[in-house]
């Protein structure tokens, strides 16, 4: 599903205009991004948790040249699904 399809689904299920659904989706995504950039986490009970995780510096290998390269440490976003979401997906 792409963003436009998600906006249509939100508008349909919530009885909103597509413009209002897009504003709401953008506000949610921006809010989640802001919280993760600040280093905090968001827990939506039943849905899941968005947080960040520190990845340490590692050593890798360039497959073309076989040269060893250092992969720098970084912070990555992580989503862990809640039990209600897991159960819903497994019911199908």
C-alpha positions as CSV (number, residue, x, y, z in Angstrom):
1,X,0.0,0.0,0.0
2,X,1.3,3.4,-0.9
3,X,0.7,6.7,0.9
4,X,-2.1,7.8,-1.5
5,X,-3.9,4.4,-0.9
6,X,-3.5,4.8,2.9
7,X,-4.9,8.3,2.7
8,X,-7.9,7.0,0.8
9,X,-8.4,4.2,3.4
10,X,-8.2,6.7,6.3
11,X,-10.7,9.0,4.6
12,X,-13.1,6.1,3.9
13,X,-13.0,4.5,7.3
14,X,-13.0,7.8,9.3
15,X,-15.5,9.7,7.1
16,X,-13.0,12.4,6.4
17,X,-12.1,14.3,3.3
18,X,-8.9,13.1,1.5
19,X,-7.3,16.5,2.4
20,X,-8.1,16.1,6.1
21,X,-6.9,12.5,6.1
22,X,-3.6,13.5,4.4
23,X,-3.1,16.3,7.0
24,X,-3.8,13.8,9.8
25,X,-1.4,11.2,8.4
26,X,1.3,13.8,7.9
27,X,0.9,15.0,11.5
28,X,1.2,11.5,12.8
29,X,4.3,10.7,10.8
30,X,5.9,14.1,11.6
31,X,5.2,13.6,15.3
32,X,6.7,10.1,15.4
33,X,9.8,11.4,13.6
34,X,10.2,14.3,16.0
35,X,10.0,12.0,19.0
36,X,12.5,9.5,17.5
37,X,14.9,12.3,16.6
38,X,14.8,13.5,20.2
39,X,15.8,10.0,21.3
40,X,12.4,9.1,23.0
41,X,10.1,6.3,22.2
42,X,6.4,6.0,21.4
43,X,4.2,3.2,22.7
44,X,0.8,2.7,21.1
45,X,-0.9,0.1,23.3
46,X,-2.0,-2.9,21.2
47,X,-0.3,-1.6,18.0
48,X,3.4,-1.4,18.9
49,X,6.4,0.7,20.0
50,X,8.6,3.0,17.9
51,X,12.1,3.6,19.3
52,X,15.7,4.0,18.2
53,X,18.6,1.6,18.6
54,X,22.3,2.3,18.5
55,X,24.2,0.1,16.0
56,X,28.0,-0.2,16.9
57,X,30.8,0.3,14.4
58,X,31.5,-2.9,12.5
59,X,34.0,-4.1,9.9
60,X,32.7,-5.2,6.5
61,X,34.1,-6.3,3.2
62,X,33.7,-4.7,-0.2
63,X,32.5,-7.7,-2.3
64,X,34.2,-6.3,-5.5
65,X,37.6,-5.6,-4.2
66,X,37.6,-7.8,-1.1
67,X,39.0,-4.8,0.8
68,X,38.1,-4.5,4.5
69,X,36.0,-1.4,5.3
70,X,34.8,0.2,8.5
71,X,31.0,0.7,8.8
72,X,30.4,3.6,11.1
73,X,28.2,3.5,14.2
74,X,24.7,4.8,13.7
75,X,21.3,5.2,15.2
76,X,18.4,3.4,13.5
77,X,14.6,3.5,14.0
78,X,13.0,0.3,15.2
79,X,9.3,-0.8,15.4
80,X,8.2,-3.7,17.6
81,X,4.7,-4.9,17.0
82,X,2.3,-5.2,19.9
83,X,0.5,-8.4,20.8
84,X,-2.9,-7.2,19.5
85,X,-1.4,-6.4,16.1
86,X,0.5,-9.7,16.0
87,X,-2.8,-11.6,16.8
88,X,-4.7,-9.7,14.1
89,X,-2.1,-10.4,11.4
90,X,-1.9,-14.1,12.4
91,X,-5.7,-14.6,12.2
92,X,-6.0,-13.5,8.5
